[in-house]
Amino acid sequence: MNIDSVGFVMSAGGVPECPPGARAEIAMSGRSNVGKSSLLNSLLGHKRLAKVSNTPGKTQRLNYFLVNDQFHVVDLPGYGYARAPGSARNQWGQMMQGYLRTRRQLVAVIQLVDSRHAPSREDHEMVRWLRDEQMPFCLVATKIDKLGQSKRQSALRAITGALELPETQPLVPYSSHTGEGRGALLAWIEHALVTVAGS
């Protein structure tokens, strides 16, 4: 897949505010410090498309980006930011659950985990939910450039083992800094969209 055009569409505070229409949506989920904004910018080829902050938890709404005038990538609020007020975490959680459970345009999820660390409790919960709901998803191990070549495969095996994922589960090691994994992730998105169109 080539990215020919991309642009910010809107920021929604919940499902009732999401764009109308039948365009397919690929959601991006992960912890607030997993590098989601950097990956989004890298994946879509725009350095300042999503705001990158040194302070986790900045994404608090459903941010919509239109890609190739064909489908939306939806940046979900990051979860697991301990310093956020409890009321804010609950609000974000309810918004995410409402979107993931009821948004009919949602066809697949890009689930981010940090390649350098064991999956968090929230990572486990998210992956379990995706599997229980039979939602197609690609697991993306971010910041892979931070690991030496000798440690990468063992780190990836540890992540998939901890999450109890089958060998058939799509897994893409990704570096927003070098672009490693971009082609593989774009190919997975294209496959997900073609699968939906053909169903």
C-alpha positions as CSV (number, residue, x, y, z in Angstrom):
1,M,0.0,0.0,0.0
2,N,1.2,3.5,-0.9
3,I,0.1,6.5,1.2
4,D,-0.9,9.1,-1.4
5,S,-2.9,11.5,0.8
6,V,-3.6,11.8,4.5
7,G,-5.2,14.5,6.6
8,F,-6.7,15.2,10.0
9,V,-10.5,15.0,9.9
10,M,-11.8,15.6,13.4
11,S,-11.5,14.8,17.1
12,A,-14.5,13.0,18.6
13,G,-15.5,12.8,22.2
14,G,-17.4,9.6,21.7
15,V,-19.3,7.4,19.2
16,P,-22.1,10.0,18.7
17,E,-19.6,12.5,17.5
18,C,-17.8,10.1,15.1
19,P,-18.0,10.8,11.3
20,P,-21.0,9.5,9.5
21,G,-20.7,7.3,6.4
22,A,-19.5,3.8,5.8
23,R,-15.7,4.3,5.4
24,A,-13.8,1.5,7.1
25,E,-11.8,2.4,10.2
26,I,-8.5,1.0,11.5
27,A,-8.0,1.9,15.1
28,M,-4.7,2.3,16.8
29,S,-4.5,1.3,20.5
30,G,-1.8,1.2,23.1
31,R,-0.4,2.5,26.4
32,S,0.0,6.2,26.7
33,N,3.8,6.0,26.6
34,V,4.2,3.3,23.9
35,G,5.1,5.8,21.1
36,K,1.7,5.8,19.4
37,S,1.9,9.4,17.9
38,S,5.4,8.8,16.6
39,L,4.3,5.6,15.0
40,L,1.3,7.2,13.4
41,N,3.4,10.0,11.9
42,S,5.9,7.4,10.6
43,L,3.3,5.1,9.2
44,L,1.4,7.8,7.4
45,G,4.5,9.6,6.3
46,H,3.8,13.0,8.0
47,K,6.1,14.2,10.7
48,R,3.6,16.5,12.4
49,L,0.3,14.7,11.7
50,A,-0.2,13.6,15.3
51,K,1.2,15.7,18.1
52,V,4.2,14.0,19.9
53,S,4.6,15.0,23.5
54,N,7.0,14.0,26.2
55,T,4.1,13.9,28.6
56,P,2.0,10.7,28.2
57,G,-1.7,10.8,28.1
58,K,-2.2,13.8,25.8
59,T,-4.5,12.0,23.4
60,Q,-7.9,12.1,25.2
61,R,-10.3,11.9,22.2
62,L,-10.8,9.7,19.1
63,N,-8.7,11.4,16.5
64,Y,-9.7,10.7,12.9
65,F,-7.3,10.7,9.9
66,L,-8.5,10.1,6.3
67,V,-6.0,8.1,4.3
68,N,-6.1,8.0,0.5
69,D,-9.6,9.3,0.6
70,Q,-10.6,5.7,1.3
71,F,-10.4,4.8,5.0
72,H,-9.9,6.3,8.4
73,V,-7.1,5.6,10.9
74,V,-8.5,6.3,14.4
75,D,-6.0,7.2,17.1
76,L,-7.5,6.0,20.4
77,P,-6.7,7.5,23.8
78,G,-3.7,5.9,25.4
79,Y,-4.4,3.8,28.4
80,G,-2.5,3.1,31.6
81,Y,-1.3,6.6,32.4
82,A,-1.0,6.5,36.2
83,R,-0.8,10.3,36.8
84,A,-4.0,11.1,35.0
85,P,-6.9,11.7,37.4
86,G,-9.1,8.7,38.1
87,S,-12.1,10.5,36.6
88,A,-10.3,11.2,33.4
89,R,-9.1,7.5,33.1
90,N,-12.6,6.3,33.7
91,Q,-13.9,8.7,31.0
92,W,-11.3,7.6,28.5
93,G,-12.0,4.0,29.3
94,Q,-15.7,4.4,28.8
95,M,-15.2,6.2,25.5
96,M,-12.8,3.5,24.2
97,Q,-15.2,0.7,25.2
98,G,-18.1,2.4,23.6
99,Y,-16.2,2.9,20.4
100,L,-14.7,-0.6,20.2
101,R,-18.0,-2.3,21.0
102,T,-20.4,-0.4,18.9
103,R,-18.7,1.3,16.0
104,R,-19.7,-0.8,13.0
105,Q,-17.2,0.9,10.7
106,L,-14.3,-0.5,12.8
107,V,-12.8,-3.4,10.9
108,A,-9.4,-4.0,12.6
109,V,-7.1,-2.8,15.3
110,I,-3.4,-2.0,15.4
111,Q,-2.4,-3.0,19.0
112,L,0.9,-1.5,20.2
113,V,3.2,-2.8,22.9
114,D,6.7,-1.7,23.9
115,S,9.3,-4.2,22.6
116,R,11.6,-3.5,25.5
117,H,9.1,-4.4,28.3
118,A,6.8,-7.2,29.3
119,P,3.1,-6.5,28.4
120,S,1.3,-4.5,31.1
121,R,-2.0,-5.6,32.7
122,E,-3.8,-3.2,30.4
123,D,-2.1,-4.7,27.4
124,H,-3.3,-8.2,28.5
125,E,-6.8,-6.9,29.0
126,M,-6.9,-5.3,25.6
127,V,-5.5,-8.3,23.7
128,R,-7.9,-10.6,25.6
129,W,-10.8,-8.4,24.6
130,L,-9.7,-8.3,20.9
131,R,-9.5,-12.1,20.9
132,D,-12.8,-12.7,22.7
133,E,-14.5,-10.3,20.2
134,Q,-12.8,-11.9,17.3
135,M,-11.6,-8.5,16.2
136,P,-8.8,-8.7,13.6
137,F,-5.7,-7.1,15.0
138,C,-2.0,-6.7,14.4
139,L,0.4,-6.7,17.3
140,V,3.1,-4.0,16.8
141,A,6.2,-4.1,18.9
142,T,7.4,-0.5,19.0
143,K,10.8,1.0,19.6
144,I,12.5,-2.1,18.2
145,D,15.6,0.0,17.3
146,K,16.3,0.3,21.0
147,L,17.0,-3.4,21.1
148,G,20.2,-5.0,19.8
149,Q,19.9,-7.6,17.1
150,S,20.8,-10.4,19.5
151,K,17.9,-9.5,21.8
152,R,15.1,-8.9,19.4
153,Q,13.8,-12.4,18.7
154,S,13.8,-13.4,22.3
155,A,12.0,-10.2,23.2
156,L,9.3,-10.8,20.6
157,R,8.9,-14.4,21.7
158,A,8.5,-13.2,25.3
159,I,5.8,-10.8,24.4
160,T,3.7,-13.3,22.3
161,G,4.2,-15.9,25.0
162,A,3.1,-13.6,27.8
163,L,0.0,-12.6,25.8
164,E,-0.6,-16.3,25.0
165,L,-0.9,-15.6,21.3
166,P,-0.8,-18.3,18.6
167,E,2.0,-18.4,16.0
168,T,-0.4,-17.2,13.4
169,Q,-0.9,-13.9,15.1
170,P,0.4,-11.0,13.0
171,L,3.3,-9.4,14.7
172,V,5.3,-6.4,13.3
173,P,8.5,-5.1,15.0
174,Y,8.5,-1.4,14.3
175,S,10.8,1.6,14.6
176,S,9.4,5.1,14.1
177,H,13.0,6.3,14.0
178,T,14.2,4.1,11.2
179,G,11.0,3.1,9.5
180,E,11.6,-0.5,10.1
181,G,8.3,-2.4,9.9
182,R,6.4,0.3,8.0
183,G,6.0,-1.7,4.8
184,A,4.9,-4.8,6.7
185,L,2.3,-2.8,8.7
186,L,1.0,-1.1,5.6
187,A,0.6,-4.5,3.9
188,W,-1.3,-5.8,6.8
189,I,-3.7,-2.8,6.7
190,E,-4.2,-3.3,3.0
191,H,-5.0,-7.0,3.6
192,A,-7.5,-6.1,6.3
193,L,-9.3,-3.6,4.1
194,V,-9.4,-6.1,1.2
195,T,-10.7,-8.8,3.4
196,V,-13.6,-6.6,4.6
197,A,-14.4,-5.4,1.0
198,G,-14.5,-9.0,-0.1
199,S,-16.7,-10.2,2.7
